[in-house]
Amino acid sequence: MTTKKLYRGPLQADIIQAVNDYIREHALSSGDKLPSQSELVEYFGVSRTSIREALKTLEALGTITVVNGVGMFVNDVGGSMVTARVAEIRTADDFLEILEVRRMLEAEILKRVVKKASDEEIEEIARRLTKLVERDEEYRNDAQISVARRMVLTQEEDAAFHRAIHVACHNRFLADLTESLSTAFRTEWLKLLEMGHTHSDALPYHGALVSALKNRNVKAAIRAHEQIVDLIAEMASFVPDR
């Protein structure tokens, strides 16, 4: 394998982006095997530790599956065109275009959740947020954990919270499309969080969103989501173009 120059930016995020690019450029699909860690070290010209941490993140994000003693395999993260488009993000404007699509999809989902979700489904969304808050608090004051690593450690709870909202809209096609976009979007989140932002910044708006859903207040729910999206857009303005 020949060496490939990485983008100039936070190293772990660069490696994650480069692996996603490798998957796309080599037309790998669900079940296809990735090169070994040693081959990726040589290919990208980075340390084994950096590769190992990036692969842990990709596994947490659901992009790959690691089978001990066998190898690493590409997962079907859904919506290949959406995933490929997100992987092509190079500028803040690119990011904001994708974010605008997510803004529109999530607003439609929230309208349906307010109208169609059962009380039990709303309570499940609230429980998922409680778990996210608890996990965030668990790592917030640990100086040994970087902000990027905190994102990985809380990723499961954050994804579960949003997935519970998507499912509660009772339109599986809309839910699958939004989930596909969200899954691909999380890799880009890592770049924002490595610049000093964390899930903690958006948690108050998540709380307002849950309160609005409990009260079946669609305007308040969409307003809370708009605040989350506006925060992400503000963060994106500080991310350098690649």
Secondary structure as UniProt FT lines:
FT   HELIX           11..25
FT   TURN            26..27
FT   TURN            30..31
FT   HELIX           37..44
FT   HELIX           48..60
FT   TURN            61..62
FT   STRAND          64..67
FT   TURN            68..70
FT   STRAND          71..74
FT   HELIX           80..87
FT   HELIX           92..116
FT   HELIX           119..140
FT   TURN            143..144
FT   HELIX           147..167
FT   TURN            168..169
FT   HELIX           172..193
FT   TURN            194..196
FT   HELIX           199..201
FT   HELIX           203..214
FT   TURN            215..216
FT   HELIX           218..236
FT   TURN            237..238
//
